[in-house]
Amino acid sequence: MENSATQTVLPRPFRLSLEVVMHIMRYVNPVDIISMRKTCRPMCDVSQLRTVWVAALERVCESHGIFKPTYPMEKMSLPDLEHAALAPYRIIKLLKAKNLEVPLEPYQTRIFRCRQPDLNGQHHPFGVHLVPGGRFVLTHNVKSLHLWDLVYNVNVPIKPRQTAFVNTLWHHKICAVGASSDG
């Protein structure tokens, strides 16, 4: 009797093992995984494996220059992994369908409280930079650099205070924020 890793999952003439189908799904775009899911029950079952979606999200991070720690993949649920991997495709679809003369409405609006405000109790940033992936924001002024965590899941509340800050005399201008070659 065959084990589950080599079982035939597709009807004739397309006999492929579960292992082969899973390997194929690790290299296709997330939207194509969803399309494959809709073809038959065995494909649906394979498309709901965690390893398939972790690989998909890692590829999305690499191809879109997303800072990999944006997503704590080992802690994310399967729906969270799918949602994150499909996010670039959803926003592209939304932008293509939307009349760009009308601005998009924000999902949430938050006011952030700074741990180290200036003398007036405010944090007036000279610059605000969204780190690719959308989870982290860097703000800076003359005296400090602040990191804010916007969280990766819309069902988790955003932290009202910055995650980290550095007090320093900041005389440099940040021009761009991006992931390094190793994520």
C-alpha positions, 0 to 999 in steps of 0.5 A: 500500500502506498503512503500518503506522500506518494498517493495518486491524487489526480484521475487518469491520465494526470496521475501525479503524487501528492508530493509532486503536486505539493512541489509544483504548488510551492513555485506557482503564484498565490493566485494560481494556487487558488485556481488550482484549488478550484479544479478538484478535491485532491488539489483543494486538499494540497492547496490547504497545506501550510508548507505551500502557503509559507513558500508562497509568502516567502516568494511574495516577500522576495519578489516584491522586496518585502521585509521578511520579518513583517510576517512571523510565518511560524506564528501565523495561521493558514488563513493569515498566510493566504491573506498575506500572500495574496495581498499584492494581488488584491491591491493591484486588482483594487487599483485597476478597478478603482477610479483613481480620481477618487481616493481610496478610503483607509481601513483604519486611522490611528493616532500614534503616541510617542514615548519621547516627545519633544518639549511641547509633548509632541513628536513632529517627524521630518519624515515618515517611511513605510517599510515595504510590506506595510507592517512597520513605519519609521519616523524621524526628527532631529532628535530621534528615530522611531519604529512603529509596528502596524501589525500584519493582521487587521484583526489585531489592534495596532499598538498605540506606542512605537515599538522602538526609538533611538535618541540621537542627533539625527542630521541625515535624511532618509531617502528610502527604506527597503529590505536587504538582500537577506530579507 
